[in-house]
Amino acid sequence: MAKWFNRAGVELLLSPGCRHDARLRVSYRSRPVVATLLCSLLLCAGVATDESHAGDRSGEVIRLQGGRVFSGVDVPPSVSDVWLIEDRIVALGASEAFQASRVIDVSGLAVAPGFIDLHSHAIRADPERSGLLRWPDAENQVRQGVTSVIGGPDGWSPLPLEPSFKRLQTQGIAINFGSFVGHGAVRQKVIGLDDRLATHDELATMRTLVDVAMRQGAFGLSSGLVYTPGSFSNTAELIELASVAGRHGGIYISHIRNEALAVLDSVAELIDIAEQGGLPAQITHAKAMGTAMQGRSADLLAMVDEAVSRGLDITLDQYPYTAGHTGLTVQFPRWSRDGGETRLSERLGDPELRLNIRDYLVDQLSEVRARNDPANVQLSWCAFDHTLDGLNLSQVLRQQGRAVTLVNAAELIIELQEAGGCQAVYHAMHEEDVENIMRHPRTMIAADGGIEVPGNGHPHPRNYGSFARVLGYYVRQLEVLPLHTAIHKMTRMPADRIGLKRRGRIAVGAVADLVVFDPETIIDRASFIDPHQYALGVTHVFVAGEAVLFDGRMTGARPGRILRSDASGQGH
């Protein structure tokens, strides 16, 4: 590492080639030129690590003055100043080293690292609902304080990853984007949608696909073991593929095989994959779903604690709602989905098989997804008929002049599937379990939402409100968590989980992804009845030092970057 002084007395510690691990120590003897010199250093240290960059701000020195600064560590805040040059935090507190060209008074407000969502559907398979590619300003995320989203959840991701990265980079985005590689996407590419085990050669091909994705910057392997085709895999296959991600420093993150009556068996499988695969693992959108599972989150968390006590690295993430969201097909028996939707349609045309499927759906509605009430299943997106968006199964049945029964609701689900399928919200969890999981020290916050704009269907309110809801409802109103702990669960904790060393924290040298909000007013407004409502209380949001939200108004700036894991060799 080279070490030298320039004429301004700035001691520079630079690795060869001025790579992203450059560090600095300063002893200022010539203040008039220090901002320019420091900018040059920070650009050298920072630009090489990211794939797209904010516009040239010519060494502007920004001082966020007098805010309650939350570092991202789980400790109370301190009143301080935060100094920014280009895309970096360059000083904290009073500083004589810089002359601010812009002072922003944030006294009385919270200044925190930008929130990081580790479970985001920001990129979708459906072009009509294409998320960040269609709505790159990501206003629903920015207004919650989110500055980074990690896609590729629940076993689905683009394959290969690189084209989507390049498209986002070229287009420009307001927030940062990274991705996991999806096990389901890998399996479908190699095996298709058949319910069978992989052959030796197929497994080798899948390992190669995971390896390539990790080298392109994936942060780990995700799985969706309730979905097609992930549900057709066995534990041995998952261990093999997860171990590839682990060798690259990645994690295994999973929508586990069952989140209801068999949730504990499914958690045991995740722990086994982590242990046998030799890598950290995360239970994504952790929950205990269904009438009979009320209070069973305690057992789930006890299993996590026991695994951690044995030296395993198990964590959880959670969205702050008692309702989930996914497609109607998730309720169909696994055997009926063998071969994909075409084969499912054929089976529904067989009277005997259709009756078996209907009976299975009745059981699902009774015990799990609807908790014995069809009104607890609310349609959110029916591509074939958007007049259904927002209606629950009971309302649709009444509109059709049919009695509201579980049998009729099950038949309605079959009819909706035959017409083209729908996404739906499921009111299937219990508040005590939400709060219990949220309090656990190894739980972080992740929305399981995406990029939405007003008028696009009738989505789950988590798309607009997850992070603001935690801070306003669970922190301020219910006092489930201290504010600094909640912020830790949204910033430093997820950043550290996937190795984002310069994000999720307020520290000298960190990337200036920041949110400024009012702790007394921040709140979600989106509801299950009226979901297209932006959160309140966020004043400013900076991504790589550039304001994408300023004084409550979107700026139109798109300084977001492509985040890649260390395995890519391209930094983050």
Buried (B, 14 or more C-beta within 10 A) or exposed (E): EEEEEEEBBBEBBBEEEBEBBBEBEBEBEEEEEBBEBBBBBBBBBBBBBBBBBBEEBEBBBBBBBBBBBBBBBBEEBEEBBBBBBBBBBBBBEEBEBBEBBEEBEBEEBBBBBBBBBBBBBBBBEEEEBBBBBBBBBBBBBBBBBBBBBBBBBBBBBBBBBBEBBEBBBEBEBBBBBBBBBBBBBBBBBBBEBBBEEBEEEBBEBBBEBBBBBBBBBBBBBBBBBBBBBBBBBEBEBBBBBBBBBBBBBBBBBBBBBBBBBBBBEBBBBBBBBBBBBEBBBBBBBBBBBBBEBBEBBEEBBEBBBEBBEEEBBBBBBBBBBBBBBBBBBBBBBEEBBBBBBEBBEEBBEEEEBBEBBBEBBBBBBBBBBBBEBBBBBBBBBBBEEBEBBBBBBBBBBEEEEEEBBBEBBBBBBBEBBBEEBBBBBBBBBBEBBBBBBBEBEBBBBBBBBBBBEEEBBBBBBBBBBBBBBBBBBBBBEEEBBEBBBBBBBBBBBBBBBBBBBBBBBBBEBBBBBBBBBBBEBBBBBBEBEEBBBBBBBBBBBBBBBBBBBBEEEBBEBBBBBBBBBBBBEBBB
